[in-house]
Amino acid sequence: MSTQLVRVIGGGLAGSEAAWQLAERGVPVELYEMRPQRNTPAHRTGWLAELVCSNSLGSDLPDRAPGLLKNELRRMGSLLLRCAAEAAVPAGGALAVDREIFARAVTEALEAHSRIAIIRQEVTQIPEGPTIIASGPLTAPALAGEIAALIGEEYLYFYDAIAPTVSAESIDMSIAFRASRYGRGEDEEGDYINCPLTKEEYERFVQALLEAETIELRDFEREDPRFFEGCLPIEQIAARGAQSLAFGPMRPVGLRDPRTGKRPYAVVQLRQDNLAGTLYSLVGFQTNLKWGEQRRILRMIPGLQNAEFERYGMMHRNTFINAPMHLRPTLQFKRRDDLFFAGQITGVEGYVGNIGTGLLAGVNAANLVLGRPLWKLPPTTMLGALCHYITHAEPKDFQPMKANFGILPPLENPPRNKRERKRAYAERALRDLESFLAARAD
């Protein structure tokens, strides 16, 4: 137990996980979240841990990088992974959640904890004393200015985009069909709704995208519009070549139209967005098209000709610090031991990566005030590799990174089969994590 208070700035994924880890270790926490008193361009509610861009936390398969990262976080006692399991909706081999149920579950768990005080106000200055900054990619201007002054440079940034959501009843199931790629999924019919396109329909759709009007970036944004490769707007992908979408979010591999028995030329997948099954989001269809253009062009997709949009796609600017210059693998700020950063502001990309850095920052802030050694996770684990990457990458070329096997140290005797190689990476990671945790057990 500690009487030393730790302040956590930001009630998103990282901040919520950090607050829980601190409190569970006997450390009192003040968790600051400015919503709903002050909202952001992307959020819609005042719930903590609100998911914005998608309702999917990525693959849950144990031999996939996101699945490995989730298994590591489960082993380390992640609150948010537990809440995600409670709010899960069908998504084949992925973990997707009902956004509202998930965010409400996280909020209620934090509100009920005796050592967590949730303070609904904007933080405009970096506090003295032990602090975790998990203010996210949409950090308010006043605090962003404080952080910029602290690190002595302007923020790096990139642009992120949100996919549209449609009502389930407006999808024409006489054209669309249910299926998961390669038959994966809990439902025999498949967890995804698929809208098939012929070659001619695909080409007309791509041409319409290329000619569509997008929302204008502001003058200072147009000077350097950096897009994150893992979340490109569909119009940006289409501009890279006629087949870019067909080999990207519209790839038809692993799917057959039950009406024809053939693989479509291209396909648009929709994933269940809420537990009631009344909303579906277009998978990989982040966009910055004007809303009228979205209605017109997305209704060109077979099965969506009468689509009712519950949320349009949009793009927003995400900020992150140059972590290799300013952070240690413990997520401490190099020039102030009691200041930690966590979440997307560190340059870790993806919901689960944000949760993971929140978990590590919370554990290490607790260790700091309790006088215990701080954790530096083995680089053979996925979370350890992510934290090593963001703190050791080349500063001048630093870009956000999400979980992937390419950042792990090579295996000593790697299997030649790709699937077996990934399984070997995952087995080594979990084995090394178990050894690490066992050595630090109280």
C-alpha positions as CSV (number, residue, x, y, z in Angstrom):
1,M,0.0,0.0,0.0
2,S,1.1,3.6,-0.7
3,T,-0.1,7.0,0.4
4,Q,1.7,8.5,-2.6
5,L,-0.9,9.7,-5.2
6,V,-0.4,9.1,-8.9
7,R,-2.2,11.3,-11.4
8,V,-3.3,9.8,-14.7
9,I,-4.2,12.3,-17.5
10,G,-6.7,10.8,-20.0
11,G,-9.5,8.3,-19.6
12,G,-9.0,6.5,-22.9
13,L,-7.8,2.9,-23.3
14,A,-4.3,3.5,-21.9
15,G,-5.3,5.8,-19.1
16,S,-8.1,3.5,-17.9
17,E,-5.8,0.5,-17.9
18,A,-3.0,2.5,-16.1
19,A,-5.4,3.7,-13.4
20,W,-6.6,0.1,-12.8
21,Q,-3.1,-1.3,-12.5
22,L,-2.0,1.4,-10.0
23,A,-5.1,0.9,-7.9
24,E,-4.8,-2.9,-7.9
25,R,-1.3,-2.5,-6.5
26,G,-2.5,-0.3,-3.6
27,V,-1.7,3.1,-5.1
28,P,-4.3,5.9,-4.9
29,V,-5.1,7.4,-8.3
30,E,-6.7,10.6,-9.6
31,L,-7.9,9.9,-13.2
32,Y,-8.5,13.0,-15.2
33,E,-10.8,13.0,-18.2
34,M,-12.2,16.2,-19.8
35,R,-15.1,14.5,-21.5
36,P,-18.1,15.2,-21.4
37,Q,-17.3,18.7,-20.2
38,R,-15.1,19.2,-23.3
39,N,-15.4,16.8,-26.2
40,T,-13.0,15.9,-29.1
41,P,-13.7,15.8,-32.8
42,A,-13.9,12.0,-32.8
43,H,-15.5,11.0,-29.5
44,R,-19.3,10.9,-29.0
45,T,-19.9,10.0,-25.3
46,G,-18.5,10.6,-21.9
47,W,-17.7,7.0,-21.2
48,L,-14.1,6.1,-20.3
49,A,-12.2,3.9,-22.9
50,E,-14.6,4.9,-25.7
51,L,-13.5,3.2,-29.0
52,V,-13.5,5.6,-31.9
53,C,-12.1,4.3,-35.2
54,S,-13.4,0.7,-35.1
55,N,-15.0,-1.8,-32.7
56,S,-12.4,-4.5,-33.5
57,L,-9.4,-5.2,-31.3
58,G,-7.8,-7.2,-34.1
59,S,-7.1,-10.9,-34.5
60,D,-7.5,-13.1,-31.4
61,L,-5.7,-16.1,-32.9
62,P,-2.8,-17.1,-30.8
63,D,-0.4,-17.3,-33.7
64,R,-1.1,-13.8,-34.9
65,A,0.7,-10.7,-33.5
66,P,-2.4,-9.0,-32.1
67,G,-3.6,-12.3,-30.6
68,L,-0.2,-12.8,-28.9
69,L,-0.3,-9.3,-27.5
70,K,-3.8,-9.9,-26.1
71,N,-2.6,-13.2,-24.5
72,E,0.3,-11.4,-22.8
73,L,-2.0,-8.7,-21.5
74,R,-4.5,-11.3,-20.2
75,R,-1.6,-13.0,-18.4
76,M,-0.7,-9.6,-16.8
77,G,-4.2,-9.0,-15.5
78,S,-5.6,-6.4,-18.0
79,L,-8.9,-5.0,-16.9
80,L,-9.8,-3.8,-20.5
81,L,-9.2,-7.3,-22.0
82,R,-11.6,-8.7,-19.4
83,C,-14.2,-6.1,-20.2
84,A,-13.7,-6.8,-23.9
85,A,-14.5,-10.4,-23.4
86,E,-17.7,-9.5,-21.6
87,A,-18.7,-7.1,-24.5
88,A,-17.6,-9.4,-27.4
89,V,-19.6,-9.6,-30.6
90,P,-19.1,-12.2,-33.4
91,A,-16.1,-11.4,-35.5
92,G,-14.6,-14.6,-36.8
93,G,-11.0,-14.9,-35.5
94,A,-11.0,-11.4,-34.3
95,L,-12.0,-9.8,-31.0
96,A,-14.7,-7.2,-31.6
97,V,-16.9,-5.5,-29.0
98,D,-20.1,-3.7,-28.5
99,R,-18.6,-0.2,-28.1
100,E,-21.2,1.0,-25.5
101,I,-21.2,-2.1,-23.4
102,F,-17.4,-2.2,-23.4
103,A,-16.9,1.5,-22.4
104,R,-19.7,1.3,-19.8
105,A,-18.1,-1.8,-18.2
106,V,-14.7,-0.1,-18.0
107,T,-16.2,3.1,-16.6
108,E,-18.2,1.2,-14.0
109,A,-15.2,-0.9,-12.9
110,L,-13.1,2.2,-12.4
111,E,-15.8,4.2,-10.7
112,A,-16.4,1.3,-8.2
113,H,-12.7,1.0,-7.2
114,S,-12.0,2.5,-3.8
115,R,-8.6,3.8,-4.7
116,I,-9.6,5.6,-8.0
117,A,-11.1,9.1,-8.1
118,I,-12.3,10.1,-11.5
119,I,-12.1,13.9,-12.1
120,R,-14.0,15.3,-15.0
121,Q,-12.0,18.3,-16.0
122,E,-9.4,19.4,-18.5
123,V,-5.8,19.3,-17.5
124,T,-3.9,22.3,-18.9
125,Q,-0.6,21.9,-17.1
126,I,1.6,18.9,-16.4
127,P,1.3,18.2,-12.7
128,E,4.2,17.9,-10.3
129,G,4.7,14.5,-8.7
130,P,4.1,11.0,-10.2
131,T,2.1,11.4,-13.3
132,I,1.1,9.3,-16.4
133,I,0.2,11.3,-19.5
134,A,-2.2,9.2,-21.6
135,S,-4.0,12.0,-23.2
136,G,-4.3,10.3,-26.5
137,P,-4.0,11.4,-30.1
138,L,-6.5,14.2,-29.7
139,T,-4.7,15.9,-26.8
140,A,-6.3,19.3,-26.1
141,P,-4.3,22.3,-27.3
142,A,-3.3,23.7,-23.8
143,L,-1.8,20.4,-22.7
144,A,-0.3,19.7,-26.1
145,G,1.5,23.0,-25.8
146,E,2.8,22.1,-22.4
147,I,4.1,18.8,-23.7
148,A,5.7,20.5,-26.7
149,A,7.4,22.9,-24.4
150,L,8.6,20.0,-22.2
151,I,10.1,18.0,-25.0
152,G,11.5,21.1,-26.7
153,E,10.1,20.4,-30.1
154,E,6.8,20.4,-32.1
155,Y,4.7,17.2,-32.1
156,L,5.0,14.7,-34.8
157,Y,1.6,13.7,-36.2
158,F,-0.3,11.6,-38.7
159,Y,-3.8,11.4,-39.8
160,D,-6.3,8.7,-38.8
161,A,-9.6,7.9,-40.4
162,I,-12.9,6.4,-39.1
163,A,-15.0,3.9,-41.1
164,P,-18.8,4.4,-41.7
165,T,-21.5,2.4,-39.8
166,V,-24.8,1.4,-41.3
167,S,-28.0,0.0,-39.9
168,A,-28.3,-3.8,-40.3
169,E,-31.9,-3.7,-41.5
170,S,-30.8,-1.5,-44.5
171,I,-28.5,-4.1,-45.9
172,D,-30.0,-6.0,-48.7
173,M,-29.4,-9.7,-47.8
174,S,-30.8,-10.9,-51.1
175,I,-27.5,-9.6,-52.5
176,A,-25.1,-9.7,-49.5
177,F,-24.2,-13.0,-47.8
178,R,-22.9,-14.1,-44.5
179,A,-19.4,-15.7,-44.3
180,S,-16.1,-15.5,-42.6
181,R,-12.9,-15.9,-44.5
182,Y,-12.0,-19.6,-44.9
183,G,-15.0,-20.5,-42.8
184,R,-13.6,-19.1,-39.5
185,G,-16.2,-17.9,-37.0
186,E,-18.6,-19.0,-34.3
187,D,-21.7,-18.8,-36.5
188,E,-22.1,-21.6,-39.1
189,E,-23.2,-18.9,-41.6
190,G,-20.2,-16.7,-40.8
191,D,-19.7,-13.7,-38.6
192,Y,-19.3,-11.1,-41.4
193,I,-21.8,-9.7,-44.0
194,N,-20.2,-9.6,-47.4
195,C,-21.2,-7.5,-50.4
196,P,-19.8,-9.0,-53.6
197,L,-18.7,-7.0,-56.6
198,T,-18.2,-8.0,-60.2
199,K,-15.2,-6.7,-62.1
200,E,-17.4,-4.0,-63.8
201,E,-19.0,-3.0,-60.5
202,Y,-15.5,-2.8,-58.8
203,E,-14.1,-0.6,-61.6
204,R,-17.1,1.8,-61.5
205,F,-16.7,2.0,-57.7
206,V,-13.0,2.8,-57.9
207,Q,-13.5,5.4,-60.5
208,A,-16.2,7.1,-58.4
209,L,-13.8,7.2,-55.5
210,L,-11.1,8.8,-57.5
211,E,-13.5,11.5,-58.7
212,A,-15.2,12.1,-55.3
213,E,-14.8,15.3,-53.2
214,T,-13.0,14.9,-49.9
215,I,-13.2,17.1,-46.8
216,E,-10.7,19.9,-47.2
217,L,-7.7,19.9,-44.9
218,R,-6.8,23.2,-43.2
219,D,-4.0,25.2,-44.7
220,F,-1.4,24.1,-42.1
221,E,-2.5,20.5,-42.5
222,R,-2.1,20.5,-46.3
223,E,1.5,21.3,-46.0
224,D,2.4,17.9,-44.6
225,P,-0.5,15.5,-44.6
226,R,1.0,12.3,-43.1
227,F,-1.2,9.3,-43.2
228,F,-0.7,6.2,-41.1
229,E,-0.2,3.2,-43.4
230,G,-2.3,0.9,-41.3
231,C,-5.4,3.1,-41.5
232,L,-5.3,4.8,-44.9
233,P,-8.6,6.3,-46.2
234,I,-10.0,4.2,-49.1
235,E,-9.7,7.1,-51.5
236,Q,-6.0,7.2,-50.7
237,I,-5.6,3.5,-51.4
238,A,-7.6,3.8,-54.6
239,A,-5.2,6.5,-55.8
240,R,-2.3,4.1,-55.6
241,G,-3.6,2.0,-58.5
242,A,-6.6,0.3,-60.0
243,Q,-6.1,-2.9,-58.1
244,S,-5.0,-1.5,-54.8
245,L,-8.4,-1.9,-53.1
246,A,-8.9,-5.4,-54.6
247,F,-5.6,-6.5,-52.9
248,G,-6.4,-4.5,-49.8
249,P,-9.7,-4.1,-47.8
250,M,-11.8,-5.4,-50.7
251,R,-9.7,-8.6,-51.3
252,P,-12.0,-11.6,-51.8
253,V,-9.7,-14.4,-50.7
254,G,-11.2,-17.1,-48.5
255,L,-14.8,-16.2,-49.5
256,R,-17.3,-17.7,-51.9
257,D,-20.7,-16.4,-52.8
258,P,-23.1,-19.2,-51.8
259,R,-25.4,-18.2,-54.7
260,T,-22.8,-18.7,-57.4
261,G,-20.3,-21.0,-55.6
262,K,-17.6,-18.7,-56.9
263,R,-15.2,-16.2,-55.4
264,P,-16.3,-12.6,-56.1
265,Y,-14.0,-10.3,-58.0
266,A,-14.0,-8.0,-55.0
267,V,-15.9,-7.8,-51.7
268,V,-16.8,-5.3,-49.0
269,Q,-17.1,-6.9,-45.6
270,L,-19.2,-5.5,-42.8
271,R,-18.6,-6.4,-39.1
272,Q,-21.2,-6.4,-36.3
273,D,-20.7,-3.1,-34.3
274,N,-23.0,-3.7,-31.3
275,L,-24.2,-6.6,-29.3
276,A,-27.8,-6.2,-30.5
277,G,-26.6,-6.7,-34.1
278,T,-28.4,-3.6,-35.3
279,L,-25.3,-1.8,-36.5
280,Y,-22.5,-2.9,-38.9
281,S,-19.3,-1.1,-39.8
282,L,-17.5,-1.3,-43.2
283,V,-14.3,-3.2,-42.5
284,G,-11.2,-1.2,-43.6
285,F,-13.3,1.5,-45.2
286,Q,-11.9,4.5,-43.3
287,T,-12.6,7.6,-45.4
288,N,-12.4,11.4,-45.6
289,L,-15.0,11.8,-48.3
290,K,-17.6,14.5,-47.8
291,W,-20.7,13.0,-46.2
292,G,-22.9,13.4,-49.3
293,E,-20.2,11.7,-51.4
294,Q,-20.1,8.8,-48.9
295,R,-23.9,8.3,-49.2
296,R,-23.7,8.4,-53.0
297,I,-20.6,6.2,-53.5
298,L,-21.0,3.6,-50.8
299,R,-24.5,3.0,-52.0
300,M,-22.9,1.9,-55.3
301,I,-21.8,-1.3,-53.4
302,P,-24.2,-4.2,-54.1
303,G,-26.3,-4.8,-51.1
304,L,-25.8,-1.3,-49.7
305,Q,-27.9,0.5,-52.3
306,N,-30.4,1.5,-49.6
307,A,-27.9,1.8,-46.7
308,E,-28.9,4.0,-43.8
309,F,-25.8,5.6,-42.3
310,E,-25.7,5.7,-38.5
311,R,-22.2,7.3,-38.6
312,Y,-20.2,8.7,-41.4
313,G,-16.5,8.2,-41.9
314,M,-14.2,11.0,-41.0
315,M,-10.5,11.8,-40.6
316,H,-8.7,13.5,-37.7
317,R,-5.2,14.5,-36.8
318,N,-3.4,12.2,-34.3
319,T,-0.4,13.6,-32.4
320,F,2.5,11.6,-30.9
321,I,5.8,12.4,-29.3
322,N,9.2,11.4,-30.7
323,A,9.5,8.6,-28.3
324,P,13.0,7.4,-29.2
325,M,14.3,10.8,-28.1
326,H,12.3,11.2,-24.9
327,L,11.2,7.8,-23.5
328,R,12.9,4.8,-21.8
329,P,11.6,1.3,-22.4
330,T,9.9,1.6,-18.9
331,L,7.9,4.5,-20.6
332,Q,9.5,7.0,-18.2
333,F,10.4,10.4,-19.6
334,K,14.2,10.5,-19.8
335,R,14.5,13.9,-17.9
336,R,11.9,13.2,-15.2
337,D,11.8,9.8,-13.5
338,D,8.2,10.3,-12.1
339,L,6.7,11.2,-15.5
340,F,5.4,8.4,-17.7
341,F,3.7,8.4,-21.1
342,A,1.3,5.8,-22.4
343,G,-1.0,5.1,-25.3
344,Q,-1.1,6.4,-28.8
345,I,0.8,9.6,-27.8
346,T,3.9,7.4,-27.5
347,G,3.7,6.2,-31.1
348,V,2.3,2.8,-30.4
349,E,-0.6,2.1,-32.8
350,G,-3.6,0.0,-32.4
351,Y,-6.2,-0.4,-29.6
352,V,-4.4,-3.3,-27.9
353,G,-1.0,-1.6,-28.1
354,N,-2.5,1.4,-26.3
355,I,-3.9,-0.8,-23.6
356,G,-0.6,-2.6,-23.3
357,T,1.4,0.6,-22.8
358,G,-1.2,1.8,-20.3
359,L,-0.7,-1.4,-18.4
360,L,3.1,-1.1,-18.3
361,A,3.0,2.6,-17.4
362,G,0.6,1.8,-14.6
363,V,2.7,-1.1,-13.2
364,N,5.9,1.0,-13.4
365,A,4.4,4.1,-11.8
366,A,3.2,1.8,-9.0
367,N,6.6,0.2,-8.7
368,L,8.2,3.7,-8.6
369,V,6.1,4.9,-5.6
370,L,6.3,1.6,-3.8
371,G,10.1,1.5,-4.1
372,R,10.2,-1.6,-6.3
373,P,12.3,-2.2,-9.5
374,L,10.6,-1.0,-12.6
375,W,9.7,-3.5,-15.3
376,K,11.6,-3.6,-18.6
377,L,9.8,-6.4,-20.4
378,P,11.8,-9.0,-22.4
379,P,12.1,-7.9,-26.1
380,T,11.0,-11.4,-27.1
381,T,7.5,-10.5,-25.8
382,M,5.2,-8.5,-28.1
383,L,4.6,-5.7,-25.6
384,G,8.4,-5.6,-24.8
385,A,9.2,-5.5,-28.5
386,L,6.8,-2.6,-29.0
387,C,8.2,-0.6,-26.1
388,H,11.8,-1.4,-27.3
389,Y,10.9,-0.3,-30.8
390,I,9.4,3.1,-29.9
391,T,12.3,3.9,-27.6
392,H,15.1,2.7,-29.9
393,A,13.9,3.6,-33.5
394,E,15.7,6.2,-35.6
395,P,14.3,9.5,-34.3
396,K,14.3,11.4,-37.6
397,D,12.3,8.6,-39.3
398,F,10.1,7.6,-36.4
399,Q,6.6,6.5,-37.3
400,P,3.8,4.8,-35.3
401,M,4.2,1.0,-34.9
402,K,1.6,-1.7,-34.2
403,A,2.1,-5.3,-33.1
404,N,3.8,-7.4,-35.7
405,F,6.3,-10.3,-35.7
406,G,8.8,-8.3,-37.6
407,I,9.8,-6.3,-34.5
408,L,10.6,-9.5,-32.4
409,P,14.2,-10.8,-32.2
410,P,14.9,-13.7,-34.6
411,L,14.3,-17.2,-33.5
412,E,17.4,-19.4,-33.0
413,N,16.2,-22.2,-35.2
414,P,13.2,-20.8,-37.1
415,P,10.8,-23.3,-38.7
416,R,10.6,-23.0,-42.5
417,N,6.8,-23.1,-42.4
418,K,5.4,-19.6,-41.9
419,R,2.5,-20.7,-39.6
420,E,4.9,-22.8,-37.5
421,R,7.3,-19.9,-37.3
422,K,4.6,-17.6,-36.0
423,R,3.6,-20.2,-33.5
424,A,7.2,-20.5,-32.3
425,Y,7.4,-16.7,-31.8
426,A,4.2,-16.8,-29.7
427,E,5.3,-19.8,-27.6
428,R,8.7,-18.2,-26.9
429,A,7.0,-14.9,-26.0
430,L,4.6,-16.4,-23.5
431,R,7.4,-18.6,-22.0
432,D,9.7,-15.6,-21.5
433,L,6.8,-13.6,-20.0
434,E,6.0,-16.3,-17.5
435,S,9.7,-16.5,-16.5
436,F,9.8,-12.7,-16.2
437,L,6.6,-12.5,-14.0
438,A,7.7,-15.4,-11.9
439,A,11.0,-13.7,-11.0
440,R,9.1,-10.6,-9.9
441,A,6.3,-12.3,-7.9
442,D,5.9,-10.9,-4.4
